[in-house]
Amino acid sequence: MRFTVEHPVGRADCDPALYGPAGLPAFARAAEEAGFSALAFTEHPAPSLKWVRGGGHATLDPVAALAFAAACTTRLTIMPFLMVLPYRNPLVAAKSIVSLDVLSGGRLVVGAGGGYLRSEFGALGVAFEERGALFDEALEVLREVCVTEEFRYEGRHFTARGVTMSPRPVQRPHPPVWIGGNGLNARRRVARFGQGWSPLITSAEQAATTRMPAITSVGRLAEAIGELRELVAGAGRDPASIAVQVRSPWSRVLGTEVPAEEVRDHVGELAEAGVTQFVTTVPGDSTTAALDALARFGEEVISSRW
């Protein structure tokens, strides 16, 4: 089992020092030292104020933030969680992804999603109803442009005539893509394009806000992982090669009074279900609290043998 920590920048209580020029490097290095495998930033370039005030979250641009984090670490994987590929031209997305991979020395994993905020699509000038087709198009372009010297493609809203991607990514054929979402379409995309799946264990009400089916228990997650493995095998690929990263209600326990033993038990159940990576968060009210929580989680959870 590996562990991803999501930076608390979007939370209402997040101390600005945590995402400043001194706090962000301190956070990234502390995560690396604690044994976390990856540092994640989410993406919301144009959220509505109503959504943010209703419990949503703002964030830094993940490409800029992750490049900054990569520069001050040596082992930590950097991960947009999730990068909404339909928000941008696929070639622009591919250039950002390849650039991050090059600058990090091959430490990028792309958590990718199709998006769910209709107002944000409108603000960015992208048709919400096209998001599925645009997502598939972006995944296809990323896969092909990284291996084709002279890339040609007739897209829904663009035409590439002899485009080249230079420099090439460090990771070949391209950085791994872990596709987010609970539904069958997400698992089908993993079988076709992805190297990992990133679902959520959450309530039906919370799942509805993100326009996806609910996975409400570890048992149901295990069934979905079994379905994913069948799809991957059916596509002629090795199911064992697919990572499964999960966020659950336990992802917010870091820094609370929940006993470490209970957290370890939950992570152990996830491992038995086929999960390979667990996402957690930290308190953001101060730099000290965040760094202390990272160190404590490393000592009490990550250091355990799974």
N, C-alpha and C positions, 0 to 999 in steps of 0.2 A: 504494500500500500504506500502510495506517495501522497503528498499534501500540497495543496495550492492555497495561498492566502490572497484574498481580495482586499485591495487597499480601501480604507474607509472614506475616501475623499468625498463621495456623494452623500454621506450621511449628514443630517442637520447638525449633529453635535461635533462634527469633525473640526479639530483645531487647525486653522490655516497653516500653522507651522509644520504640520505633517506632510503637506504637499508643497512646501517651499524648497528653495535651493539647498537648504541644509537638512530639512526633515525627511525629504524623499530618499536621498542617499542613505541616511541613517536607518530608515525603515527597511529599505531593500537589503542592506548589509545585515541587519538584524535577522531578517527572514532567512537569508542564506545561512547565517551562522547557527540558527535554530534548527536547521535541517529541512526547511520547506523546499520542495522541488520547484515551485513556480510562484511567481508574483503576477497577479491579474489586475487589469483595469477594464471596467465596462465602457460602453459607448452610448452616449446620448448627445449628439451635436446640437439639437434644437428642441429640447423638451418644453412643453407648455408650462407656464407658471402654475396653472391649476393642477396639473399632474404632480409637479414637484411638491406643492403645498399639501396635496392629498396623500402623500406618502411615497412619491417617486423620488428620484435622486438625480442630481447633476453629476458631472465628472470632468476630469481633464480629458483632452484628446488622447486616446490610448496609444496612438503611434508616437506622439511626442513624449508622453510619460514613460512608455516602455523603453524607448531609446535612451532616455535619461537614466533609467534604472539599470539598463544593460551596461552603461558606461562605468558604473561604480560597483559592479559585481563581476564574478568570474565563472560561477557555476549555475546560478539561478536561471531557470527557464523563464522567459517573458511571454505573457499570454494576454491578448485581448479577449475578454470574456463578458460579452460576446461582441465581435465586430459584425455590424449589420451590413453585409455585402451589398444588398440592393440599394443602399443609400448613395452609391457612387458608381461612376463608370468602372467596368471591370478591369480595364487596363490601369487606371489610377489605383484601384485597390491592389492589383498585383504588384505594381511598382512599390507601394508602401510596404507590402508584405515582404517582398524580396529585399528591400532596403533594410528593414528590421533584421532580417535573417543575416545579412552581410555584416551589419554593424554589431550584432550580438555574437558573431562568430558561430552561427548555427544553433542558437539557443531559443529559437522561436517556435511556439506551438500556436496555431491560429484557431482560437475558439470562434466559430462563425455561426451567425444566425440570420434568419429572414426578417426579423423585426416584427413589432406588433402595435406600435403607437401610430394610429392613423394621422393624428395631428402633426407628428414629426415628419412623416412622409410628405404631407402637404407642405410643410415649411421648407422642405428640401426640394420640392418640385418633382417628386417621384410618385407615380401612380400606385396607391396602396394595393389595388386589385392585381397588380402585376408582380407583387413581391416574390411569389413562388417561382415564376418563370425567370425573373431577374436573378434570384438566388442561384438557380440551376445554371444559368448562363455564366455567372461570375465564377462558380466552381469549375465549370468546363474551361473557361478562359485561363484561369490560374494553372490548371493542370497542363494545358497545351502550350501556353506562351513560354513557360519555363524550360521547355525541352525543344522548342521549334526555333530554329535560327531566324527564319523569315516567316512570321506568323500572319496568316490571313483568316479573317472571320467576318461574317455578316451577322451583326447583332441586331437586337430589337430596336436599338436607338443609336447604333454606331456602326461604322465600317472600318475594319483594320486591313490595310493593303500593304503587306510586306513589313509589318512591325517587328522590331527586335527587342528583346529584354536583355539589357546589359547594365551592370554586371549580372551574372547568373547567381542564383541562391547558393549558399554553402551546402544546405541540405538538398540532396537530390532524390527524386526529380524536382521536388518542391518542399517547402516546410510542411510538416504534418498539419492536417486540418481536422479539428474535432467539432462536430456539428451539434449544435444545441437544439433542444426541443423534445417534447415528450411523445409526439405522435408517430404514427406509422410512416408518414412522409419523411420525418427526420431520420428514422432508421433506414429507410430505403436510400436516402442520400448518402448515409454512411457506407452502405453496401456498394454504391456506385462510385463515390468520390472520396470518402473520408478515411482517416486513420484513427478516429475516435468518435465516441458519442458522449454528449454532455447533457443528461436530463436533470430534472428537479424532482425531489420528493416534496410534495406540497399539498395543501388542501384543495378541494374542488373550487372553492371561492377564489383562492389566489391563482390557481391555474387559469380560471376564466379570464382574469384581468390580462393575462399574457397570451390569450387566444390559443390555448393548447389543452390537450386532455390531461386529466389529473392522474398522477401516480402518488398514491397516498400512503403506501407502505413499502417496506423492504421486500415483502413477499411479491407484491405486484411488480416491483422493479426487477426482481429475479426472473419473473415470467417474461418481461419485456426484453431483458438481456438474452434470454433463450431465443426469443423471436428474432432479435438482431443477429445472433450467431447463425441462425438458419438462412437469413437473407444474405449474409456475407458469404457463407459456404455456397449458396446458390449462385452467387456472382463469380464463383471460381477463386475465391480468396480465402486466406486462413483466418478463421474467427479468432484464434489466439493472438493475432497481430493487432487487434482492435482494442484501444484503450477505452475505458469507461470512467468518466469523471462525474461525480455527483455532488450536488448541493442539496441539503436537507434542512429541516428545522433545527437540527443539531449544529448546523454551520454557524449559528450565532451564539454558541455557548462560550466561545473563547473570551476569557476575561470575566466570566460570571462565576457564581458560587457552585455551579454544577460539578460534582466530584469527577475527577479525571477518570476514575474507574468506569463511570457510566458512559463517558465519551468513548473510552477504549472499547467497551462492549458494543456500542453502536457501530463504530468503525469496523469491528470484527464481523458483525452481521453483514455489513456492506461487502466486506471482502469475500465472505462465503457466497454472496449473491453474484459475484463476478465483477465487483467494482475494483478499479485499479488506482483511482485517485479521488481524494476527498477535498472539497472546497470549504474553507472556513474564513471568518472575518475577525477583526479585532476591535476593541473599543477605540474610538477616535477622539475622545475628549481631551487628551493630551499626548504629547510625544512619549513621555515617560510611561503612561499607562499602556500605550500600544506596544512599545518595545518590551516592557515587562511581560505582557501577555504572550508575545511571540516566544520569548525565552522560556516561559513556563510551559507553553504548549509543546515546545520542543523537548523539554525534559520529561514531561508527564505523559505525553501521547506519542510523539513521533519516534522517540527512542525505544518504544515498545516493539517487540517482535511480533509480526503478523504472520 
